[in-house]
Amino acid sequence: MERLNTALVTGYAKAPQGTSMYEIYKHAGIVLEVDLKTHKIVGAEFTFVAELSKAFFRRLLIGYDLSQGIEPLIDRIRKHYFAPSQQAVIVALQSAVQRYWDYLCKTE
């Protein structure tokens, strides 16, 4: 079996009521593919309804080095994403990133 150099992690948070995200999914979800050597995000998917939102967040996250800490990435979201689901997206991201670091600690 081929050994992968990436890991897939997920994070979820409750979506704000009254948004299309809530009506369709009930939660904000994020899936990140992260390079295990460089800690860079190489792929990202989201539970957004609009394709433009999904593409925007891919551009925002892909290439980011998680070893730089999550705060610069959260700041980037706060500066460029103005929507009712902003905080839910941040919480989902924090959950996914924490899961990634927890996984690495277990495998060392």
Contact map, one row per residue, 1 for C-alpha under 8 A:
111000000000000000000000000000000000000000000000000000000000000000000000000000000000000000000000000000000000
111100000000000000000000000000000000000000000000000000000000000000000000000000000000000000000000000000000000
111110000000000000000000000000000000000000000000000000000000000000000000000000000000000000000000000000000000
011111100000000000000000000000000000000000000000000000000000000000000000000000000000000000000000000000000000
001111100000000000000000000000000011100000000000000000000000000000000000000000000000000000000000000000000000
000111110000000000000000000000001111000000000000000000000000000000000000000000000000000000000000000000000000
000111111000000000000000000000001111000000000000000000000000000000000000000000000000000000000000000100000000
000001111100000000000000000000111100000000000000000000000000000000000000000000000000000000000000000000000000
000000111110000000000000000000111100000000000000000000000000000000000000000000000000000000000001101100000000
000000011111000000000000000011110000000000000000000000000000000000000000000000000000000000010011001000000000
000000001111100000000000000011100000000000000000000000000000000000000000000000000000000000111111101000000000
000000000111110000000000001111000000000000000000000000000000000000000000000000000000000000111011000000000000
000000000011111000000000001110000000000000000000000000000000000000000000000000000000000110110000000000000000
000000000001111100000100011100000000000000000000000000000000000000000000000000000000000100000000000000000000
000000000000111110101100111100000000000000000000000000000000000000000000000000000000100100000000000000000000
000000000000011111101100001000000000000000000000000000000000000000000000000000000001100100000000000000000000
000000000000001111100110000000000000000000000000000000000000000000000000000000000000000000000000000000000000
000000000000000111110110000000000000000000000000000000000000000000000000000000000000000000000000000000000000
000000000000001111111110000000000000000000000000000000000000000000000000000000000001100000000000000000000000
000000000000000001111111000000000000000000000000100000000000000000000000000000000000000000000000000000000000
000000000000001100111111111100000000000000000011100000000000000000000000000000000000000000000000000000000000
000000000000011111111111111100000000000000000000000000000000000000000000000000000000000000000000000000000000
000000000000000011111111110000000000000000000000000000000000000000000000000000000000000000000000000000000000
000000000000000000011111110000000000000000000000000000000000000000000000000000000000000000000000000000000000
000000000000001000001111111100000000000000000010000000000000000000000000000000000000000000000000000000000000
000000000000011000001111111100000000000000000000000000000000000000000000000000000000000000000000000000000000
000000000001111100001100111110000000000000000010000000000000000000000000000000000000000100000000000000000000
000000000001111000001100111111000000000000000111000000000000000000000000000000000000100110010000000000000000
000000000111100000000000001111100000000000000110000000000000000000000000000000000000000010010000000000000000
000000000111000000000000000111110000000000011110000000000000000000000000000000000000000010011001000000000000
000000011110000000000000000011111000000000011100000000000000000000000000000000000000000000000001000000000000
000000011100000000000000000001111100000011111000000000000000000000000000000000000000000000000001000000000000
000001111000000000000000000000111110000011110000000000000000000000000000000000000000000000000000000000000000
000001111000000000000000000000011111001111100000000000000000000000000000000000000000000000000000000000000000
000011100000000000000000000000001111111111000000000000000000000000000000000000000000000000000000000000000000
000011100000000000000000000000000111111100000000000000000000000000000000000000000000000000000000000000000000
000010000000000000000000000000000011111000000000000000000000000000000000000000000000000000000000000000000000
000000000000000000000000000000000011111100000000000000000000000010000000000000000000000000000000000000000000
000000000000000000000000000000000111111110000000000000000000000011100000000000000000000000000000000000000000
000000000000000000000000000000000111011111000000000000000000011111000000000000000000000000000000000000000000
000000000000000000000000000000011110001111110000000000000000111111000000000000000000000000000000000000000000
000000000000000000000000000000011110000111110000000000000000011000000000000000000000000000000000000000000000
000000000000000000000000000000011100000011111000000000000100010000000000000000000000000000000000000000000000
000000000000000000000000000001111000000011111100000000001100110000000000000000000000000000000000000000000000
000000000000000000000000000001110000000000111110000001000100000000000000000000000000000000000000000000000000
000000000000000000000000000111100000000000011111000001000000000000000000000000000000000000000000000000000000
000000000000000000001000101111000000000000001111100001000000000000000000000000000000000000000000000000000000
000000000000000000001000000100000000000000000111111011000000000000000000000000000000000000000000000000000000
000000000000000000011000000000000000000000000011111011000000000000000000000000000000000000000000000000000000
000000000000000000000000000000000000000000000001111111000000000000000000000000000000000000000000000000000000
000000000000000000000000000000000000000000000001111111100000000000000000000000000000000000000000000000000000
000000000000000000000000000000000000000000000000011111110000000000000000000000000000000000000000000000000000
000000000000000000000000000000000000000000000001111111111000000000000000000000000000000000000000000000000000
000000000000000000000000000000000000000000001111111111111100000000000000000000000000000000000000000000000000
000000000000000000000000000000000000000000000000001111111110000000000000000000000000000000000000000000000000
000000000000000000000000000000000000000000000000000111111111000000000000000000000000000000000000000000000000
000000000000000000000000000000000000000000010000000011111111100000000000000000000000000000000000000000000000
000000000000000000000000000000000000000000111000000001111111110000000000000000000000000000000000000000000000
000000000000000000000000000000000000000000000000000000111111110000000000000000000000000000000000000000000000
000000000000000000000000000000000000000000000000000000011111110000000000000110000000000000000000000000000000
000000000000000000000000000000000000000010010000000000001111111100000000100000000000000000000000000000000000
000000000000000000000000000000000000000111110000000000000111111100000000000000000000000000000000000000000000
000000000000000000000000000000000000000111000000000000000000111110000000000000000000000000000000000000000000
000000000000000000000000000000000000000110000000000000000000111111000000100000000000000000000000000000000000
000000000000000000000000000000000000011110000000000000000000001111111000000000000000000000000000000000000000
000000000000000000000000000000000000001110000000000000000000000111111100000000000000000000000000100000000000
000000000000000000000000000000000000001000000000000000000000000011111000000000000000000000000000000000000000
000000000000000000000000000000000000000000000000000000000000000011111101000000000000000000000000000000000000
000000000000000000000000000000000000000000000000000000000000000011111111100000000000000000000000000000000000
000000000000000000000000000000000000000000000000000000000000000001011111110000000000000000000100100000000000
000000000000000000000000000000000000000000000000000000000000000000001111111000000000000000000000000000000000
000000000000000000000000000000000000000000000000000000000000000000011111111100000000000000000000000000000000
000000000000000000000000000000000000000000000000000000000000100100001111111110000000000000000000000000000000
000000000000000000000000000000000000000000000000000000000000000000000111111111000000000001000000000000000000
000000000000000000000000000000000000000000000000000000000000000000000011111111100000000000000000000000000000
000000000000000000000000000000000000000000000000000000000001000000000001111111110000000000000000000000000000
000000000000000000000000000000000000000000000000000000000001000000000000111111111000010001000000000000000000
000000000000000000000000000000000000000000000000000000000000000000000000011111111100010000000000000000000000
000000000000000000000000000000000000000000000000000000000000000000000000001111111100000000000000000000000000
000000000000000000000000000000000000000000000000000000000000000000000000000111111100000000000000000000000000
000000000000000000000000000000000000000000000000000000000000000000000000000011111110010000000000000000000000
000000000000000000000000000000000000000000000000000000000000000000000000000001111111010000000000000000000000
000000000000000000000000000000000000000000000000000000000000000000000000000000001111110000000000000000000000
000000000000000100100000000000000000000000000000000000000000000000000000000000000111111000000000000000000000
000000000000001100100000000100000000000000000000000000000000000000000000000000000011111110000000000000000000
000000000000000000000000000000000000000000000000000000000000000000000000000011001111111111000000000000000000
000000000000000000000000000000000000000000000000000000000000000000000000000000000001111111100000000000000000
000000000000111100000000001100000000000000000000000000000000000000000000000000000000111111110000000000000000
000000000000100000000000000111000000000000000000000000000000000000000000000000000000111111111000000000000000
000000000000000000000000000000000000000000000000000000000000000000000000010010000000011111111100000000000000
000000000011100000000000000000000000000000000000000000000000000000000000000000000000001111111110000000000000
000000000111100000000000000111000000000000000000000000000000000000000000000000000000000111111111000000000000
000000000011000000000000000001000000000000000000000000000000000000000000000000000000000011111111100000000000
000000000010000000000000000000000000000000000000000000000000000000000100000000000000000001111111110000000000
000000000111000000000000000000000000000000000000000000000000000000000000000000000000000000111111111000000000
000000001111000000000000000001110000000000000000000000000000000000000000000000000000000000011111111100000000
000000001010000000000000000000000000000000000000000000000000000001000100000000000000000000001111111110000000
000000000000000000000000000000000000000000000000000000000000000000000000000000000000000000000111111111000000
000000001110000000000000000000000000000000000000000000000000000000000000000000000000000000000011111111100000
000000101000000000000000000000000000000000000000000000000000000000000000000000000000000000000001111111110000
000000000000000000000000000000000000000000000000000000000000000000000000000000000000000000000000111111111000
000000000000000000000000000000000000000000000000000000000000000000000000000000000000000000000000011111111100
000000000000000000000000000000000000000000000000000000000000000000000000000000000000000000000000001111111110
000000000000000000000000000000000000000000000000000000000000000000000000000000000000000000000000000111111111
000000000000000000000000000000000000000000000000000000000000000000000000000000000000000000000000000011111111
000000000000000000000000000000000000000000000000000000000000000000000000000000000000000000000000000001111111
000000000000000000000000000000000000000000000000000000000000000000000000000000000000000000000000000000111111
000000000000000000000000000000000000000000000000000000000000000000000000000000000000000000000000000000011111
